[in-house]
């Protein structure tokens, strides 16, 4: 399952040993800030799962979407809140498999930090935080661990759900999908602004949020099954 990690990090990535909790802020300097689009472009993940689906026995669609592990890795790295190491991605993938990949529960996985431990590393947060969760965060994440938990979890969960939904539609014989804007508080992103209402072949539909989305942790957009006859009636 984790063969994609070598593809992500390559030879230039060196995993760091997990720090003692009291040294969490002294491990590394944060990299130069990058946009979400630049971070995803740097990953360059090839499709890891190919599903051949027969449609009306005369057409074969090849739906190419990354698997869950690759999707989670995209969200973790693109967030800007995680160190993005192999062990960090495994932590969030474990949370997904355990049904805990949400902003509330993901920060409760592992050994709970005491008030004194949080104070020692400069965390002014009254809620529950664990050593395992905190160890995945970089300085940006440590500055607001609650927001980091929600941002990473929301993005990863949304990607996994969208990919699964597209697979289900393809298996049901849907060949085209229409983009529907989610109407979230953040408003349109670059991708939703140009795609809202557009119809594409399901094989060309990416898991949402798109790599062009400026606020992927708030994405509520979706791909709707498109059947021309029914769409004309509406």
HELIX and SHEET records of a PDB file:
HELIX    1   1 UNK A    4  UNK A    9  1                                   6    
HELIX    2   2 UNK A   21  UNK A   26  5                                   6    
HELIX    3   3 UNK A   36  UNK A   43  1                                   8    
HELIX    4   4 UNK A   68  UNK A   79  1                                  12    
HELIX    5   5 UNK A   86  UNK A   97  1                                  12    
HELIX    6   6 UNK A  106  UNK A  108  5                                   3    
HELIX    7   7 UNK A  115  UNK A  120  1                                   6    
HELIX    8   8 UNK A  131  UNK A  134  1                                   4    
HELIX    9   9 UNK A  139  UNK A  143  1                                   5    
HELIX   10  10 UNK A  145  UNK A  171  1                                  27    
HELIX   11  11 UNK A  190  UNK A  195  1                                   6    
HELIX   12  12 UNK A  202  UNK A  204  5                                   3    
HELIX   13  13 UNK A  216  UNK A  218  5                                   3    
HELIX   14  14 UNK A  228  UNK A  233  1                                   6    
SHEET    1   A 2 UNK A  49  UNK A  55  0                                        
SHEET    2   A 2 UNK A  59  UNK A  65 -1                                        
SHEET    1   B 3 UNK A 199  UNK A 201  0                                        
SHEET    2   B 3 UNK A 176  UNK A 180 -1                                        
SHEET    3   B 3 UNK A 222  UNK A 225 -1                                        
END                                                                             
